[in-house]
Amino acid sequence: MTDESTHLGDAQGEWYYCFRHKKVETRDECHKMDRMGPYSTAADAENWRERVVARNEEWENEEQ
């Protein structure tokens, strides 16, 4: 196995956006408190902000 085998975020469906490093990382790259996720793809993790905004708007509409 290569070092790449330790970074199987996509195979596990565990990609995260790290706020400390300001980039997408796999599950073992950073501390849990510094990240948002998990997301099933790296692209989803990269676009975390849009997903959070959409979810918050949905919750606000449910409350009305």
mmCIF file of the N, C-alpha and C atoms, coordinates in Angstrom:
data_MODEL
# 
_entry.id   MODEL 
# 
loop_
_atom_site.group_PDB 
_atom_site.id 
_atom_site.type_symbol 
_atom_site.label_atom_id 
_atom_site.label_alt_id 
_atom_site.label_comp_id 
_atom_site.label_asym_id 
_atom_site.label_entity_id 
_atom_site.label_seq_id 
_atom_site.pdbx_PDB_ins_code 
_atom_site.Cartn_x 
_atom_site.Cartn_y 
_atom_site.Cartn_z 
_atom_site.occupancy 
_atom_site.B_iso_or_equiv 
_atom_site.pdbx_formal_charge 
_atom_site.auth_seq_id 
_atom_site.auth_comp_id 
_atom_site.auth_asym_id 
_atom_site.auth_atom_id 
_atom_site.pdbx_PDB_model_num 
ATOM 1   N N  . MET A 1 1  ? 0.832   -1.190 0.000  1.00 0.00 ? 1  MET A N  1 
ATOM 2   C CA . MET A 1 1  ? 0.000   0.000  0.000  1.00 0.00 ? 1  MET A CA 1 
ATOM 3   C C  . MET A 1 1  ? 0.871   1.246  0.000  1.00 0.00 ? 1  MET A C  1 
ATOM 4   N N  . THR A 1 2  ? 0.308   2.285  -0.545 1.00 0.00 ? 2  THR A N  1 
ATOM 5   C CA . THR A 1 2  ? 1.025   3.559  -0.590 1.00 0.00 ? 2  THR A CA 1 
ATOM 6   C C  . THR A 1 2  ? 0.447   4.496  0.447  1.00 0.00 ? 2  THR A C  1 
ATOM 7   N N  . ASP A 1 3  ? 1.094   5.640  0.613  1.00 0.00 ? 3  ASP A N  1 
ATOM 8   C CA . ASP A 1 3  ? 0.576   6.660  1.522  1.00 0.00 ? 3  ASP A CA 1 
ATOM 9   C C  . ASP A 1 3  ? -0.813  7.118  1.106  1.00 0.00 ? 3  ASP A C  1 
ATOM 10  N N  . GLU A 1 4  ? -1.106  7.071  -0.191 1.00 0.00 ? 4  GLU A N  1 
ATOM 11  C CA . GLU A 1 4  ? -2.411  7.496  -0.669 1.00 0.00 ? 4  GLU A CA 1 
ATOM 12  C C  . GLU A 1 4  ? -3.530  6.660  -0.060 1.00 0.00 ? 4  GLU A C  1 
ATOM 13  N N  . SER A 1 5  ? -3.261  5.419  0.299  1.00 0.00 ? 5  SER A N  1 
ATOM 14  C CA . SER A 1 5  ? -4.302  4.557  0.853  1.00 0.00 ? 5  SER A CA 1 
ATOM 15  C C  . SER A 1 5  ? -4.780  5.039  2.217  1.00 0.00 ? 5  SER A C  1 
ATOM 16  N N  . THR A 1 6  ? -4.005  5.876  2.890  1.00 0.00 ? 6  THR A N  1 
ATOM 17  C CA . THR A 1 6  ? -4.435  6.398  4.179  1.00 0.00 ? 6  THR A CA 1 
ATOM 18  C C  . THR A 1 6  ? -5.376  7.580  4.029  1.00 0.00 ? 6  THR A C  1 
ATOM 19  N N  . HIS A 1 7  ? -5.537  8.080  2.819  1.00 0.00 ? 7  HIS A N  1 
ATOM 20  C CA . HIS A 1 7  ? -6.397  9.229  2.560  1.00 0.00 ? 7  HIS A CA 1 
ATOM 21  C C  . HIS A 1 7  ? -7.562  8.817  1.680  1.00 0.00 ? 7  HIS A C  1 
ATOM 22  N N  . LEU A 1 8  ? -8.401  7.945  2.198  1.00 0.00 ? 8  LEU A N  1 
ATOM 23  C CA . LEU A 1 8  ? -9.529  7.423  1.431  1.00 0.00 ? 8  LEU A CA 1 
ATOM 24  C C  . LEU A 1 8  ? -10.823 8.134  1.779  1.00 0.00 ? 8  LEU A C  1 
ATOM 25  N N  . GLY A 1 9  ? -10.756 9.427  1.914  1.00 0.00 ? 9  GLY A N  1 
ATOM 26  C CA . GLY A 1 9  ? -11.954 10.171 2.270  1.00 0.00 ? 9  GLY A CA 1 
ATOM 27  C C  . GLY A 1 9  ? -13.088 9.917  1.300  1.00 0.00 ? 9  GLY A C  1 
ATOM 28  N N  . ASP A 1 10 ? -12.784 9.848  0.011  1.00 0.00 ? 10 ASP A N  1 
ATOM 29  C CA . ASP A 1 10 ? -13.846 9.644  -0.958 1.00 0.00 ? 10 ASP A CA 1 
ATOM 30  C C  . ASP A 1 10 ? -14.421 8.235  -0.868 1.00 0.00 ? 10 ASP A C  1 
ATOM 31  N N  . ALA A 1 11 ? -13.608 7.240  -0.559 1.00 0.00 ? 11 ALA A N  1 
ATOM 32  C CA . ALA A 1 11 ? -14.106 5.876  -0.443 1.00 0.00 ? 11 ALA A CA 1 
ATOM 33  C C  . ALA A 1 11 ? -14.978 5.719  0.797  1.00 0.00 ? 11 ALA A C  1 
ATOM 34  N N  . GLN A 1 12 ? -14.686 6.466  1.819  1.00 0.00 ? 12 GLN A N  1 
ATOM 35  C CA . GLN A 1 12 ? -15.438 6.408  3.062  1.00 0.00 ? 12 GLN A CA 1 
ATOM 36  C C  . GLN A 1 12 ? -16.622 7.372  3.061  1.00 0.00 ? 12 GLN A C  1 
ATOM 37  N N  . GLY A 1 13 ? -16.666 8.283  2.081  1.00 0.00 ? 13 GLY A N  1 
ATOM 38  C CA . GLY A 1 13 ? -17.687 9.308  2.091  1.00 0.00 ? 13 GLY A CA 1 
ATOM 39  C C  . GLY A 1 13 ? -17.445 10.302 3.205  1.00 0.00 ? 13 GLY A C  1 
ATOM 40  N N  . GLU A 1 14 ? -16.185 10.531 3.495  1.00 0.00 ? 14 GLU A N  1 
ATOM 41  C CA . GLU A 1 14 ? -15.839 11.427 4.589  1.00 0.00 ? 14 GLU A CA 1 
ATOM 42  C C  . GLU A 1 14 ? -14.843 12.491 4.153  1.00 0.00 ? 14 GLU A C  1 
ATOM 43  N N  . TRP A 1 15 ? -15.362 13.533 3.565  1.00 0.00 ? 15 TRP A N  1 
ATOM 44  C CA . TRP A 1 15 ? -14.579 14.708 3.221  1.00 0.00 ? 15 TRP A CA 1 
ATOM 45  C C  . TRP A 1 15 ? -15.016 15.831 4.145  1.00 0.00 ? 15 TRP A C  1 
ATOM 46  N N  . TYR A 1 16 ? -14.082 16.677 4.528  1.00 0.00 ? 16 TYR A N  1 
ATOM 47  C CA . TYR A 1 16 ? -14.357 17.763 5.463  1.00 0.00 ? 16 TYR A CA 1 
ATOM 48  C C  . TYR A 1 16 ? -13.775 19.059 4.930  1.00 0.00 ? 16 TYR A C  1 
ATOM 49  N N  . TYR A 1 17 ? -14.366 20.179 5.349  1.00 0.00 ? 17 TYR A N  1 
ATOM 50  C CA . TYR A 1 17 ? -13.759 21.469 5.076  1.00 0.00 ? 17 TYR A CA 1 
ATOM 51  C C  . TYR A 1 17 ? -13.108 21.923 6.368  1.00 0.00 ? 17 TYR A C  1 
ATOM 52  N N  . CYS A 1 18 ? -11.809 22.157 6.328  1.00 0.00 ? 18 CYS A N  1 
ATOM 53  C CA . CYS A 1 18 ? -11.048 22.567 7.505  1.00 0.00 ? 18 CYS A CA 1 
ATOM 54  C C  . CYS A 1 18 ? -11.000 24.094 7.570  1.00 0.00 ? 18 CYS A C  1 
ATOM 55  N N  . PHE A 1 19 ? -11.507 24.668 8.652  1.00 0.00 ? 19 PHE A N  1 
ATOM 56  C CA . PHE A 1 19 ? -11.506 26.117 8.819  1.00 0.00 ? 19 PHE A CA 1 
ATOM 57  C C  . PHE A 1 19 ? -10.116 26.645 9.151  1.00 0.00 ? 19 PHE A C  1 
ATOM 58  N N  . ARG A 1 20 ? -9.322  25.845 9.794  1.00 0.00 ? 20 ARG A N  1 
ATOM 59  C CA . ARG A 1 20 ? -7.965  26.277 10.152 1.00 0.00 ? 20 ARG A CA 1 
ATOM 60  C C  . ARG A 1 20 ? -7.074  26.376 8.914  1.00 0.00 ? 20 ARG A C  1 
ATOM 61  N N  . HIS A 1 21 ? -7.152  25.370 8.045  1.00 0.00 ? 21 HIS A N  1 
ATOM 62  C CA . HIS A 1 21 ? -6.312  25.346 6.848  1.00 0.00 ? 21 HIS A CA 1 
ATOM 63  C C  . HIS A 1 21 ? -7.007  25.931 5.625  1.00 0.00 ? 21 HIS A C  1 
ATOM 64  N N  . LYS A 1 22 ? -8.323  26.175 5.747  1.00 0.00 ? 22 LYS A N  1 
ATOM 65  C CA . LYS A 1 22 ? -9.131  26.743 4.659  1.00 0.00 ? 22 LYS A CA 1 
ATOM 66  C C  . LYS A 1 22 ? -9.048  25.908 3.384  1.00 0.00 ? 22 LYS A C  1 
ATOM 67  N N  . LYS A 1 23 ? -9.241  24.569 3.573  1.00 0.00 ? 23 LYS A N  1 
ATOM 68  C CA . LYS A 1 23 ? -9.221  23.670 2.426  1.00 0.00 ? 23 LYS A CA 1 
ATOM 69  C C  . LYS A 1 23 ? -9.960  22.379 2.752  1.00 0.00 ? 23 LYS A C  1 
ATOM 70  N N  . VAL A 1 24 ? -10.246 21.608 1.723  1.00 0.00 ? 24 VAL A N  1 
ATOM 71  C CA . VAL A 1 24 ? -10.888 20.310 1.870  1.00 0.00 ? 24 VAL A CA 1 
ATOM 72  C C  . VAL A 1 24 ? -9.850  19.287 2.308  1.00 0.00 ? 24 VAL A C  1 
ATOM 73  N N  . GLU A 1 25 ? -10.237 18.471 3.289  1.00 0.00 ? 25 GLU A N  1 
ATOM 74  C CA . GLU A 1 25 ? -9.325  17.458 3.802  1.00 0.00 ? 25 GLU A CA 1 
ATOM 75  C C  . GLU A 1 25 ? -10.086 16.157 4.032  1.00 0.00 ? 25 GLU A C  1 
ATOM 76  N N  . THR A 1 26 ? -9.342  15.086 4.187  1.00 0.00 ? 26 THR A N  1 
ATOM 77  C CA . THR A 1 26 ? -9.944  13.803 4.538  1.00 0.00 ? 26 THR A CA 1 
ATOM 78  C C  . THR A 1 26 ? -10.073 13.727 6.056  1.00 0.00 ? 26 THR A C  1 
ATOM 79  N N  . ARG A 1 27 ? -10.710 12.680 6.534  1.00 0.00 ? 27 ARG A N  1 
ATOM 80  C CA . ARG A 1 27 ? -11.067 12.604 7.952  1.00 0.00 ? 27 ARG A CA 1 
ATOM 81  C C  . ARG A 1 27 ? -9.890  12.597 8.912  1.00 0.00 ? 27 ARG A C  1 
ATOM 82  N N  . ASP A 1 28 ? -8.724  12.165 8.496  1.00 0.00 ? 28 ASP A N  1 
ATOM 83  C CA . ASP A 1 28 ? -7.594  12.043 9.413  1.00 0.00 ? 28 ASP A CA 1 
ATOM 84  C C  . ASP A 1 28 ? -6.617  13.214 9.365  1.00 0.00 ? 28 ASP A C  1 
ATOM 85  N N  . GLU A 1 29 ? -6.962  14.248 8.633  1.00 0.00 ? 29 GLU A N  1 
ATOM 86  C CA . GLU A 1 29 ? -5.988  15.324 8.442  1.00 0.00 ? 29 GLU A CA 1 
ATOM 87  C C  . GLU A 1 29 ? -6.057  16.439 9.471  1.00 0.00 ? 29 GLU A C  1 
ATOM 88  N N  . CYS A 1 30 ? -7.172  16.589 10.159 1.00 0.00 ? 30 CYS A N  1 
ATOM 89  C CA . CYS A 1 30 ? -7.284  17.720 11.077 1.00 0.00 ? 30 CYS A CA 1 
ATOM 90  C C  . CYS A 1 30 ? -8.189  17.372 12.249 1.00 0.00 ? 30 CYS A C  1 
ATOM 91  N N  . HIS A 1 31 ? -8.120  18.172 13.275 1.00 0.00 ? 31 HIS A N  1 
ATOM 92  C CA . HIS A 1 31 ? -8.909  17.978 14.489 1.00 0.00 ? 31 HIS A CA 1 
ATOM 93  C C  . HIS A 1 31 ? -10.393 18.212 14.210 1.00 0.00 ? 31 HIS A C  1 
ATOM 94  N N  . LYS A 1 32 ? -11.252 17.441 14.812 1.00 0.00 ? 32 LYS A N  1 
ATOM 95  C CA . LYS A 1 32 ? -12.693 17.504 14.575 1.00 0.00 ? 32 LYS A CA 1 
ATOM 96  C C  . LYS A 1 32 ? -13.282 18.884 14.825 1.00 0.00 ? 32 LYS A C  1 
ATOM 97  N N  . MET A 1 33 ? -12.771 19.602 15.779 1.00 0.00 ? 33 MET A N  1 
ATOM 98  C CA . MET A 1 33 ? -13.327 20.910 16.123 1.00 0.00 ? 33 MET A CA 1 
ATOM 99  C C  . MET A 1 33 ? -13.022 21.978 15.077 1.00 0.00 ? 33 MET A C  1 
ATOM 100 N N  . ASP A 1 34 ? -12.098 21.718 14.176 1.00 0.00 ? 34 ASP A N  1 
ATOM 101 C CA . ASP A 1 34 ? -11.690 22.707 13.179 1.00 0.00 ? 34 ASP A CA 1 
ATOM 102 C C  . ASP A 1 34 ? -12.326 22.494 11.817 1.00 0.00 ? 34 ASP A C  1 
ATOM 103 N N  . ARG A 1 35 ? -13.337 21.630 11.732 1.00 0.00 ? 35 ARG A N  1 
ATOM 104 C CA . ARG A 1 35 ? -13.829 21.284 10.411 1.00 0.00 ? 35 ARG A CA 1 
ATOM 105 C C  . ARG A 1 35 ? -15.349 21.150 10.352 1.00 0.00 ? 35 ARG A C  1 
ATOM 106 N N  . MET A 1 36 ? -15.858 21.166 9.119  1.00 0.00 ? 36 MET A N  1 
ATOM 107 C CA . MET A 1 36 ? -17.278 20.986 8.845  1.00 0.00 ? 36 MET A CA 1 
ATOM 108 C C  . MET A 1 36 ? -17.421 19.730 8.006  1.00 0.00 ? 36 MET A C  1 
ATOM 109 N N  . GLY A 1 37 ? -18.349 18.868 8.366  1.00 0.00 ? 37 GLY A N  1 
ATOM 110 C CA . GLY A 1 37 ? -18.565 17.653 7.600  1.00 0.00 ? 37 GLY A CA 1 
ATOM 111 C C  . GLY A 1 37 ? -19.004 16.521 8.499  1.00 0.00 ? 37 GLY A C  1 
ATOM 112 N N  . PRO A 1 38 ? -19.078 15.333 8.013  1.00 0.00 ? 38 PRO A N  1 
ATOM 113 C CA . PRO A 1 38 ? -18.520 14.863 6.744  1.00 0.00 ? 38 PRO A CA 1 
ATOM 114 C C  . PRO A 1 38 ? -19.458 15.090 5.562  1.00 0.00 ? 38 PRO A C  1 
ATOM 115 N N  . TYR A 1 39 ? -18.843 15.181 4.405  1.00 0.00 ? 39 TYR A N  1 
ATOM 116 C CA . TYR A 1 39 ? -19.535 15.264 3.123  1.00 0.00 ? 39 TYR A CA 1 
ATOM 117 C C  . TYR A 1 39 ? -19.123 14.069 2.283  1.00 0.00 ? 39 TYR A C  1 
ATOM 118 N N  . SER A 1 40 ? -19.986 13.675 1.370  1.00 0.00 ? 40 SER A N  1 
ATOM 119 C CA . SER A 1 40 ? -19.710 12.469 0.583  1.00 0.00 ? 40 SER A CA 1 
ATOM 120 C C  . SER A 1 40 ? -18.698 12.689 -0.528 1.00 0.00 ? 40 SER A C  1 
ATOM 121 N N  . THR A 1 41 ? -18.501 13.938 -0.933 1.00 0.00 ? 41 THR A N  1 
ATOM 122 C CA . THR A 1 41 ? -17.516 14.220 -1.977 1.00 0.00 ? 41 THR A CA 1 
ATOM 123 C C  . THR A 1 41 ? -16.672 15.434 -1.577 1.00 0.00 ? 41 THR A C  1 
ATOM 124 N N  . ALA A 1 42 ? -15.518 15.545 -2.198 1.00 0.00 ? 42 ALA A N  1 
ATOM 125 C CA . ALA A 1 42 ? -14.662 16.709 -1.960 1.00 0.00 ? 42 ALA A CA 1 
ATOM 126 C C  . ALA A 1 42 ? -15.349 17.983 -2.439 1.00 0.00 ? 42 ALA A C  1 
ATOM 127 N N  . ALA A 1 43 ? -16.092 17.897 -3.536 1.00 0.00 ? 43 ALA A N  1 
ATOM 128 C CA . ALA A 1 43 ? -16.804 19.071 -4.060 1.00 0.00 ? 43 ALA A CA 1 
ATOM 129 C C  . ALA A 1 43 ? -17.866 19.543 -3.074 1.00 0.00 ? 43 ALA A C  1 
ATOM 130 N N  . ASP A 1 44 ? -18.577 18.620 -2.461 1.00 0.00 ? 44 ASP A N  1 
ATOM 131 C CA . ASP A 1 44 ? -19.575 18.993 -1.458 1.00 0.00 ? 44 ASP A CA 1 
ATOM 132 C C  . ASP A 1 44 ? -18.910 19.684 -0.268 1.00 0.00 ? 44 ASP A C  1 
ATOM 133 N N  . ALA A 1 45 ? -17.775 19.187 0.152  1.00 0.00 ? 45 ALA A N  1 
ATOM 134 C CA . ALA A 1 45 ? -17.054 19.803 1.261  1.00 0.00 ? 45 ALA A CA 1 
ATOM 135 C C  . ALA A 1 45 ? -16.578 21.201 0.886  1.00 0.00 ? 45 ALA A C  1 
ATOM 136 N N  . GLU A 1 46 ? -16.121 21.359 -0.332 1.00 0.00 ? 46 GLU A N  1 
ATOM 137 C CA . GLU A 1 46 ? -15.663 22.669 -0.811 1.00 0.00 ? 46 GLU A CA 1 
ATOM 138 C C  . GLU A 1 46 ? -16.807 23.678 -0.804 1.00 0.00 ? 46 GLU A C  1 
ATOM 139 N N  . ASN A 1 47 ? -18.005 23.214 -1.072 1.00 0.00 ? 47 ASN A N  1 
ATOM 140 C CA . ASN A 1 47 ? -19.175 24.096 -1.143 1.00 0.00 ? 47 ASN A CA 1 
ATOM 141 C C  . ASN A 1 47 ? -20.024 24.029 0.120  1.00 0.00 ? 47 ASN A C  1 
ATOM 142 N N  . TRP A 1 48 ? -19.411 23.822 1.243  1.00 0.00 ? 48 TRP A N  1 
ATOM 143 C CA . TRP A 1 48 ? -20.116 23.687 2.520  1.00 0.00 ? 48 TRP A CA 1 
ATOM 144 C C  . TRP A 1 48 ? -20.988 24.890 2.828  1.00 0.00 ? 48 TRP A C  1 
ATOM 145 N N  . ARG A 1 49 ? -20.510 26.074 2.502  1.00 0.00 ? 49 ARG A N  1 
ATOM 146 C CA . ARG A 1 49 ? -21.228 27.296 2.857  1.00 0.00 ? 49 ARG A CA 1 
ATOM 147 C C  . ARG A 1 49 ? -22.607 27.348 2.203  1.00 0.00 ? 49 ARG A C  1 
ATOM 148 N N  . GLU A 1 50 ? -22.680 26.990 0.928  1.00 0.00 ? 50 GLU A N  1 
ATOM 149 C CA . GLU A 1 50 ? -23.962 26.997 0.222  1.00 0.00 ? 50 GLU A CA 1 
ATOM 150 C C  . GLU A 1 50 ? -24.940 26.016 0.850  1.00 0.00 ? 50 GLU A C  1 
ATOM 151 N N  . ARG A 1 51 ? -24.442 24.876 1.253  1.00 0.00 ? 51 ARG A N  1 
ATOM 152 C CA . ARG A 1 51 ? -25.301 23.863 1.880  1.00 0.00 ? 51 ARG A CA 1 
ATOM 153 C C  . ARG A 1 51 ? -25.821 24.348 3.229  1.00 0.00 ? 51 ARG A C  1 
ATOM 154 N N  . VAL A 1 52 ? -24.972 25.021 3.998  1.00 0.00 ? 52 VAL A N  1 
ATOM 155 C CA . VAL A 1 52 ? -25.385 25.530 5.302  1.00 0.00 ? 52 VAL A CA 1 
ATOM 156 C C  . VAL A 1 52 ? -26.430 26.633 5.134  1.00 0.00 ? 52 VAL A C  1 
ATOM 157 N N  . VAL A 1 53 ? -26.209 27.534 4.196  1.00 0.00 ? 53 VAL A N  1 
ATOM 158 C CA . VAL A 1 53 ? -27.166 28.616 3.947  1.00 0.00 ? 53 VAL A CA 1 
ATOM 159 C C  . VAL A 1 53 ? -28.519 28.041 3.538  1.00 0.00 ? 53 VAL A C  1 
ATOM 160 N N  . ALA A 1 54 ? -28.510 27.074 2.628  1.00 0.00 ? 54 ALA A N  1 
ATOM 161 C CA . ALA A 1 54 ? -29.759 26.459 2.172  1.00 0.00 ? 54 ALA A CA 1 
ATOM 162 C C  . ALA A 1 54 ? -30.474 25.755 3.317  1.00 0.00 ? 54 ALA A C  1 
ATOM 163 N N  . ARG A 1 55 ? -29.741 25.047 4.134  1.00 0.00 ? 55 ARG A N  1 
ATOM 164 C CA . ARG A 1 55 ? -30.340 24.348 5.274  1.00 0.00 ? 55 ARG A CA 1 
ATOM 165 C C  . ARG A 1 55 ? -30.925 25.337 6.273  1.00 0.00 ? 55 ARG A C  1 
ATOM 166 N N  . ASN A 1 56 ? -30.199 26.425 6.550  1.00 0.00 ? 56 ASN A N  1 
ATOM 167 C CA . ASN A 1 56 ? -30.705 27.427 7.487  1.00 0.00 ? 56 ASN A CA 1 
ATOM 168 C C  . ASN A 1 56 ? -31.973 28.090 6.966  1.00 0.00 ? 56 ASN A C  1 
ATOM 169 N N  . GLU A 1 57 ? -32.020 28.378 5.667  1.00 0.00 ? 57 GLU A N  1 
ATOM 170 C CA . GLU A 1 57 ? -33.221 28.971 5.076  1.00 0.00 ? 57 GLU A CA 1 
ATOM 171 C C  . GLU A 1 57 ? -34.398 28.005 5.178  1.00 0.00 ? 57 GLU A C  1 
ATOM 172 N N  . GLU A 1 58 ? -34.136 26.728 4.953  1.00 0.00 ? 58 GLU A N  1 
ATOM 173 C CA . GLU A 1 58 ? -35.184 25.717 5.064  1.00 0.00 ? 58 GLU A CA 1 
ATOM 174 C C  . GLU A 1 58 ? -35.728 25.662 6.485  1.00 0.00 ? 58 GLU A C  1 
ATOM 175 N N  . TRP A 1 59 ? -34.846 25.703 7.473  1.00 0.00 ? 59 TRP A N  1 
ATOM 176 C CA . TRP A 1 59 ? -35.276 25.669 8.871  1.00 0.00 ? 59 TRP A CA 1 
ATOM 177 C C  . TRP A 1 59 ? -36.096 26.912 9.215  1.00 0.00 ? 59 TRP A C  1 
ATOM 178 N N  . GLU A 1 60 ? -35.653 28.075 8.722  1.00 0.00 ? 60 GLU A N  1 
ATOM 179 C CA . GLU A 1 60 ? -36.386 29.312 8.992  1.00 0.00 ? 60 GLU A CA 1 
ATOM 180 C C  . GLU A 1 60 ? -37.792 29.254 8.392  1.00 0.00 ? 60 GLU A C  1 
ATOM 181 N N  . ASN A 1 61 ? -37.922 28.703 7.208  1.00 0.00 ? 61 ASN A N  1 
ATOM 182 C CA . ASN A 1 61 ? -39.226 28.600 6.562  1.00 0.00 ? 61 ASN A CA 1 
ATOM 183 C C  . ASN A 1 61 ? -40.135 27.609 7.293  1.00 0.00 ? 61 ASN A C  1 
ATOM 184 N N  . GLU A 1 62 ? -39.575 26.575 7.877  1.00 0.00 ? 62 GLU A N  1 
ATOM 185 C CA . GLU A 1 62 ? -40.371 25.609 8.635  1.00 0.00 ? 62 GLU A CA 1 
ATOM 186 C C  . GLU A 1 62 ? -40.939 26.223 9.909  1.00 0.00 ? 62 GLU A C  1 
ATOM 187 N N  . GLU A 1 63 ? -40.221 27.163 10.487 1.00 0.00 ? 63 GLU A N  1 
ATOM 188 C CA . GLU A 1 63 ? -40.646 27.777 11.733 1.00 0.00 ? 63 GLU A CA 1 
ATOM 189 C C  . GLU A 1 63 ? -41.813 28.738 11.550 1.00 0.00 ? 63 GLU A C  1 
ATOM 190 N N  . GLN A 1 64 ? -42.047 29.205 10.341 1.00 0.00 ? 64 GLN A N  1 
ATOM 191 C CA . GLN A 1 64 ? -43.091 30.206 10.094 1.00 0.00 ? 64 GLN A CA 1 
ATOM 192 C C  . GLN A 1 64 ? -44.444 29.594 9.966  1.00 0.00 ? 64 GLN A C  1 
# 
